[in-house]
């Protein structure tokens, strides 16, 4: 009985994972099309909040930087994981977003 329950849980998690991947895949090109023509710094300033709060939630910590790299590749940029980490950190500081608490720092305007 225990094996059957575990199998069913794994199957459900697999289905959920596939749905999340399909959703991200369908939006990747749409997101990238809005980045064309922007500087790298401007891209990170505009999208840091969404990357940190929405994308990270859906893809998880292990795949987060790879997914950002993939989105940027669709827009014509080629970055390493360390480039992405540095640029996200810098952009979050510039816009006043606390990456650990997932919220804007006190006294800063909210992201539009």
ABEGO torsion letter per residue (X at the ends): XAAAAAAAAAAAAAAAAAAAAAAAAAAAAAAAAAABGBBAAAAAAAAAAAAAAAAAAAAEAAAAAAAAAAAAAAAGBBBBAAAAAAAAAAAAAAAGBBAAAGBBBBGBBBBX
